[in-house]
C-alpha cells in the first residue's frame, strides 16, 4: 500500500502549504485578482467531479489520474516562472487537484472492497494528515530561510513535482497490481474531492449504528432507552443551514489564519506551526471521539462546538502571543474534529434515505457560501478594514449555528 500512502501524503502536502500561506501570498502579489481567484477555486469543485468521472469512463483509471494529476502539477508549478500567473492558474490547480483526489479515493475504496481489504483504507489515508502537517509546519521554516513568503511559488512547485512523481508511482503500481475498474462507480459529490486532512469516511467506519430504513422516523439508542422521533423534512433544511454556517466559518478561518498572523508581523515559521497544531488537534479529536460519538447527545455536542467555536474565532484577531494563538488553534479539535463527524452521524441517524442528498447540499452550500465569503474578504473587508471583520464574521456564523441547535423542532421527543 506504499504507493497509495505516498499519493495521499504528497497530495495533502500541497494543500498544507497552500492553505497556510497561499492567501497571504495572493493578497501580496496580486491584490486586484485575489478575490476572484479564491472564489473560483472553491466553485470549480462542482465541475471537477463530473469531468473526473467522464475521463475515468473513457480513458481508464490510470490514464485519467495522470491527466488530472499532471494538470495540477503544471498549474501549481507555472507561477515559479512568473508570480503574476498565480491568481489565474490557482483555480485550474484546485480543479485538477479535486479531480485527481476524487478519482483516487473512490478507486481505492472500490479496489480494497473487491479484494476484501476495505479495513485497510485508513492505514494509507492517514498519511494525508502527516503530509499536511509536515508541509504546514516545515513549510514556514523553509520560507523564512528562503527569504519569506515571496518564495512560496518555488516551494509550491517543488511540492507539486513531488506529487506528480508519487502519482506516477501509483499509476505504475495500479497497472500491474490493481483490479482495473474500467467503468467508474458514481463519484458522489459528497464523498469525493474532499480536501480535509483527516478522512471522515475512515473514522465513521468505526461507528456502529442501527438505523430504521424509513425517511421520516428515526429510532436512536440513548443510554438504555429507545427513542422514536418524527422529523419533518423542513427540519432537515434548518439543520443543514446550521451545519453549513459552522463549516463556512471553519473553512474561512483556516484559509485566512496564516495571512492574518503574518500580517501582524509574525514569521512564516510561527504561522506554519500554528496551522499544523490545529490539524494535529483535529486528528487526535477524531480518533478519541469515535466511541463517544456513538452514544453522545449529538445535538447538544454540536451546540457547544458551535458556541465555543464562535468565541474562538471572535477572539483570534486579538491574540498576539504564540501561547494565546496556540490555545485558540487547539479548539479546532471541537470546531472541526468533533463537530463534522457528529453532524454526519446526526443526519444519517435521522434522515437515512436522504443522507447523500443532504450531504451534497451541505458540501455544495459550504463551498458556494465560502466562495462568496472569500470574494468579500479579499475584495473588500481585508483591504479596507483588515482581518478583524473576517474572523468576527466567522464567529457570527458559528453563533448562528449554535442558535439552530437550540430549536425545538430538532430536539428528540420520547
C-alpha positions in Angstrom: 0.0 0.0 0.0 3.1 2.3 0.0 2.2 3.9 -3.4 -1.2 4.9 -2.0 0.4 6.3 1.1 2.8 8.3 -1.0 0.0 9.7 -3.1 -2.0 10.9 -0.1 1.0 12.3 1.7 2.2 14.3 -1.3 -1.3 15.4 -2.3 -2.1 16.9 1.1 1.4 18.4 1.3 0.2 20.7 -1.5 -2.8 21.7 0.5 -0.9 22.1 3.7 1.4 24.6 2.0 -1.3 26.4 0.1 -3.9 26.7 2.8 -1.4 28.0 5.3 0.5 30.5 3.1 -1.3 30.8 -0.2 -3.9 33.5 0.6 -1.3 35.7 2.1 0.9 35.4 -1.0 -2.0 36.0 -3.3 -3.0 39.2 -1.4 0.6 40.4 -1.6 1.4 39.6 -5.2 -2.0 40.1 -7.0 -4.4 42.0 -4.7 -6.6 43.0 -7.6 -7.2 39.4 -8.7 -7.1 37.7 -5.3 -10.8 37.8 -4.6 -11.9 36.3 -7.9 -9.2 33.7 -7.9 -10.1 32.4 -4.4 -13.8 32.4 -5.2 -13.3 30.4 -8.4 -11.0 28.0 -6.6 -14.0 26.9 -4.5 -16.6 26.8 -7.3 -14.5 24.6 -9.6 -15.3 21.7 -7.3 -18.7 21.4 -9.0 -17.0 21.0 -12.4 -14.2 18.7 -11.4 -16.1 15.7 -10.2 -18.3 15.1 -13.2 -15.3 15.7 -15.6 -13.2 13.3 -13.5 -15.8 10.6 -13.8 -16.0 11.2 -17.5 -12.3 10.8 -18.0 -12.3 7.6 -15.9 -15.1 6.1 -18.1 -13.4 6.9 -21.4 -9.7 6.5 -20.7 -9.5 4.2 -17.7 -8.4 4.9 -14.1 -4.6 5.3 -14.5 -4.8 7.5 -17.6 -7.5 9.6 -16.1 -5.4 10.0 -12.9 -2.4 11.0 -15.0 -4.4 13.7 -16.8 -5.8 15.3 -13.6 -2.6 14.9 -11.5 -0.3 16.4 -14.1 -2.6 19.2 -14.9 -2.4 20.0 -11.2 1.4 19.8 -11.2 1.6 22.2 -14.2 -0.8 24.7 -12.7 0.9 24.8 -9.3 4.4 25.0 -11.0 3.8 27.7 -13.6 3.9 30.6 -11.1 7.6 29.9 -10.4 8.2 31.4 -13.8 6.1 34.4 -13.3 4.3 35.2 -10.0 1.7 37.2 -11.8 0.3 33.9 -13.1 -0.6 32.7 -9.6 -4.3 34.0 -9.5 -5.0 32.6 -12.9 -3.6 29.1 -12.6 -4.9 28.6 -9.0 -8.5 27.8 -10.0 -7.1 25.3 -12.6 -4.9 23.7 -10.0 -7.7 23.5 -7.5 -10.0 21.8 -10.1 -7.3 19.4 -11.2 -6.4 18.5 -7.6 -10.1 17.9 -6.7 -10.5 15.7 -9.7 -7.4 13.6 -9.1 -8.2 13.1 -5.4 -11.9 12.2 -6.2 -10.7 9.6 -8.7 -8.0 8.2 -6.4 -10.1 7.8 -3.2 -13.1 6.4 -5.0 -11.0 3.9 -6.9 -9.0 2.8 -3.8 -12.2 2.1 -1.8 -13.6 0.1 -4.7 -10.3 -1.8 -5.1 -9.9 -2.7 -1.4 -13.6 -3.7 -1.2 -13.1 -6.0 -4.2 -10.1 -7.6 -2.5 -11.8 -8.0 0.8 -9.4 -5.4 2.4 -11.7 -2.4 2.9 -10.5 -2.2 6.5 -7.0 -1.1 5.3 -8.3 2.2 3.8 -7.4 4.2 6.9 -3.9 2.8 7.1 -3.0 4.6 3.9 -5.3 7.6 4.1 -3.8 8.7 7.4 -0.6 9.7 5.6 -2.5 12.5 4.1 -2.7 14.1 7.6 1.0 13.7 8.0 1.7 15.3 4.7 -0.5 18.3 5.6 1.2 18.7 9.0 4.7 18.5 7.6 4.0 20.9 4.8 2.4 23.4 7.1 4.9 23.1 9.9 8.2 22.9 8.0 6.9 25.0 5.1 7.1 28.1 7.2 10.6 27.4 8.3 11.7 26.8 4.8 10.1 30.0 3.6 11.9 32.0 6.3 15.2 30.5 5.2 14.4 31.2 1.5 13.6 34.9 2.0 10.0 34.9 3.2 6.5 34.5 1.7 7.8 35.6 -1.8 9.5 32.2 -2.1 6.1 30.4 -1.9 6.0 29.8 -5.7 9.3 27.9 -5.7 8.4 25.8 -2.7 4.9 25.1 -4.1 6.4 24.0 -7.4 8.8 21.6 -5.7 5.9 20.0 -3.6 3.8 19.8 -6.8 6.5 18.0 -8.7 6.8 15.6 -5.7 3.0 14.9 -6.1 3.5 14.2 -9.8 6.2 11.7 -9.1 4.1 10.0 -6.4 1.2 9.9 -8.9 3.5 8.2 -11.5 4.4 5.6 -8.9 0.8 4.9 -8.1 -0.2 4.7 -11.8 2.6 2.2 -12.4 1.6 0.2 -9.3 -2.1 0.0 -10.3 -1.3 -1.1 -13.9 0.4 -4.2 -12.5 -1.4 -4.9 -9.3 -4.8 -3.2 -9.5 -8.1 -4.9 -10.2 -8.6 -2.4 -13.0 -12.1 -0.8 -12.8 -12.8 0.2 -16.4 -16.2 1.6 -15.6 -16.2 4.1 -12.7 -18.6 3.9 -9.8 -20.6 7.0 -9.2 -18.5 9.8 -7.9 -21.0 11.2 -5.4 -20.2 14.8 -4.8 -20.5 14.4 -1.0 -18.0 11.6 -1.0 -15.3 12.7 -3.4 -13.0 15.6 -3.8 -12.8 16.4 -0.1 -9.7 18.3 1.0 -10.0 17.7 4.7 -6.7 16.3 6.0 -8.4 13.6 8.1 -10.7 11.1 6.5 -14.2 11.3 7.9 -15.1 8.2 5.9 -12.5 6.1 7.7 -13.5 7.5 11.1 -17.1 6.8 10.6 -16.4 3.2 9.6 -15.7 2.5 13.3 -19.1 3.9 14.4 -21.7 1.3 14.7 -25.3 2.5 14.1 -28.6 0.7 13.7 -30.9 2.8 11.6 -34.5 2.2 10.5 -34.8 2.3 6.7 -37.5 4.9 6.7 -37.3 8.6 5.8 -39.5 10.3 8.4 -39.0 8.1 11.5 -35.7 7.6 13.2 -35.0 5.2 16.0 -32.0 6.1 18.1 -30.4 4.4 21.1 -29.6 6.8 24.0 -28.3 5.0 27.1 -30.7 2.1 27.7 -33.9 3.8 26.4 -35.2 3.7 22.9 -36.5 7.0 21.4 -38.7 7.1 18.4 -38.6 10.5 16.7 -40.5 12.1 13.8 -38.6 14.7 11.9 -40.3 16.8 9.3 -38.4 17.4 6.0 -38.1 21.1 6.6 -36.3 20.4 9.8 -33.5 18.9 7.7 -33.1 22.1 5.8 -32.8 24.0 9.1 -30.2 21.6 10.4 -28.2 21.8 7.2 -28.3 25.6 7.5 -26.7 25.4 10.9 -24.1 22.9 9.8 -23.3 24.9 6.7 -22.7 28.1 8.7 -20.3 26.3 11.0 -18.5 24.7 8.1 -18.1 28.1 6.3 -16.7 29.6 9.5 -14.2 26.8 9.9 -13.2 26.9 6.2 -12.7 30.7 6.1 -10.9 31.0 9.4 -8.5 28.2 8.3 -7.9 29.9 5.0 -7.1 33.3 6.5 -5.3 32.5 9.7 -1.8 32.3 8.2 -2.3 35.6 6.3 -3.6 37.3 9.4 -0.8 36.0 11.6 1.9 37.1 9.2 0.2 40.5 8.6 0.7 41.1 12.4 4.4 40.9 12.0 5.0 37.3 12.9 7.1 34.9 11.0 6.0 32.3 8.4 7.5 29.7 10.8 5.1 30.6 13.5 2.1 30.7 11.1 3.0 27.2 9.8 3.5 25.7 13.2 0.2 27.1 14.4 -1.7 25.8 11.4 -0.1 22.4 11.9 -1.1 22.4 15.5 -4.7 22.9 14.7 -4.7 19.9 12.3 -2.9 17.8 14.9 -5.6 18.7 17.5 -8.3 17.7 14.9 -6.5 14.4 14.2 -6.5 13.4 17.8 -10.0 14.6 18.4 -11.4 12.5 15.6 -9.7 9.4 16.9 -10.6 10.0 20.5 -14.2 10.9 19.9 -15.1 7.8 17.8 -16.6 5.7 20.5 -18.0 8.7 22.4 -20.0 9.9 19.4 -21.7 6.5 19.2 -23.8 7.3 22.2 -23.3 11.0 22.8 -26.2 13.5 22.7 -25.2 14.8 19.3 -27.4 17.9 19.2 -26.0 19.1 22.5 -22.5 18.3 21.4 -22.9 20.4 18.2 -24.4 23.3 20.1 -21.4 23.5 22.4 -19.0 23.0 19.5 -20.6 26.0 17.6 -20.7 28.2 20.7 -17.1 27.5 21.7 -16.0 28.0 18.1 -17.8 31.3 17.9 -15.8 32.5 20.9 -12.6 31.1 19.4 -12.9 33.0 16.1 -14.1 36.2 17.7 -11.0 36.2 20.0 -8.4 35.1 17.4 -7.6 38.6 16.0 -6.9 39.9 19.5 -4.2 37.3 20.1 -0.6 38.5 19.6 1.3 35.9 21.6 2.2 32.4 20.4 0.7 30.8 23.5 -2.6 32.6 23.1 -2.9 31.7 19.4 -1.9 28.0 20.1 -4.6 27.8 22.7 -7.3 29.0 20.3 -5.9 26.8 17.5 -6.3 23.8 19.8 -10.1 24.5 19.8 -10.0 23.2 16.2 -10.4 19.8 17.8 -14.0 20.9 18.6 -14.6 23.3 15.6 -14.0 20.5 13.1 -12.6 17.4 14.8 -15.8 16.7 16.8 -18.4 18.8 15.0 -18.0 17.5 11.5 -18.4 13.7 12.2 -21.1 14.4 14.8 -23.1 16.4 12.2 -22.8 13.5 9.7 -23.8 10.9 12.2 -26.8 13.0 13.4 -28.1 13.5 9.8 -27.6 9.8 8.9 -29.5 8.6 12.0 -32.5 10.9 11.4 -32.8 11.0 7.6 -31.2 7.8 6.4 -32.7 7.8 3.0 -31.8 11.4 2.4 -28.3 11.2 3.7 -26.4 11.5 0.4 -28.6 14.3 -0.9 -28.3 16.1 2.5 -24.5 15.8 2.4 -24.4 17.1 -1.2 -26.5 20.1 -0.2 -24.2 20.7 2.9 -21.0 20.4 0.9 -22.3 22.4 -2.0 -23.7 25.1 0.2 -20.5 25.3 2.2 -18.4 25.8 -1.0 -20.8 28.3 -2.5 -21.0 30.5 0.6 -17.3 30.1 1.3 -16.6 31.3 -2.3 -18.7 34.4 -1.7 -17.1 35.0 1.7 -13.6 34.7 0.2 -14.5 37.2 -2.5 -15.9 39.6 0.1 -12.9 39.1 2.4 -10.2 39.5 -0.2 -12.0 42.2 -2.2 -13.4 44.5 0.5 -13.0 43.6 4.2 -9.3 43.0 4.3 -8.2 45.9 2.1 -10.4 48.3 3.9 -10.6 47.1 7.5 -8.0 44.4 8.0 -8.6 40.8 9.2 -10.7 41.5 12.3 -14.0 41.6 10.5 -13.2 38.4 8.7 -12.8 36.5 11.9 -15.7 38.3 13.7 -17.9 37.2 10.7 -16.7 33.6 11.3 -17.7 33.9 14.9 -21.1 35.2 13.9 -21.7 32.3 11.5 -20.8 29.8 14.3 -23.1 31.6 16.7 -26.0 31.3 14.2 -25.1 27.5 14.0 -25.4 27.3 17.8 -28.8 29.0 17.7 -30.1 26.5 15.2 -29.3 23.6 17.6 -31.5 25.2 20.2 -34.6 24.9 18.0 -37.3 22.7 19.5 -38.1 21.2 16.0 -34.8 19.5 16.0 -34.9 18.0 19.5 -35.7 14.4 20.3 -39.0 13.6 21.8 -40.0 10.4 23.5 
